[in-house]
Amino acid sequence: MKKKIMIVDDEHDIIDLTRTIFEMGGYEVISAYSGKECLKKLDKEKVDLIILDILMPGMSGWDVAAKIKEKPKWEDIPIVFLTAKDDEMSIGVGGLASEDYIVKPFDKETLLNRVDKILKR
């Protein structure tokens, strides 16, 4: 059975690119273009990992991660932040809810390797 990844980003190009990479890597992909859409879809879909953009209008990735970790049925879903910043302090890795972070722009191998490692734990 394929592992299911949810990609949450307000940039359609990023979702299209990551969807292609993950589908080529053998994953099933669900997309959400906002934090609110992510939370609605999580009510209906079981996912194995969430790729979550930090800087989104309306609800930031940090806010979305906090809401996810509040619910017992979602609290064990690994979250990987997607960001343009390469600074762990501003990203909050290890703090709130993130398993890891990936910096934009990224390459296919880095993205797949990081996600493969997390999902094999």
Secondary structure, DSSP 8 states (H G I E B T S, - for coil): ---EEEEE-S-HHHHHHHHHHHHHTT-EEEEESSHHHHHHHHHH---SEEEEES--SSS-HHHHHHHHHHSTTTTTS-EEEEES---HHHHTTTTSSEEEEEESS--HHHHHHHHHHHHH-
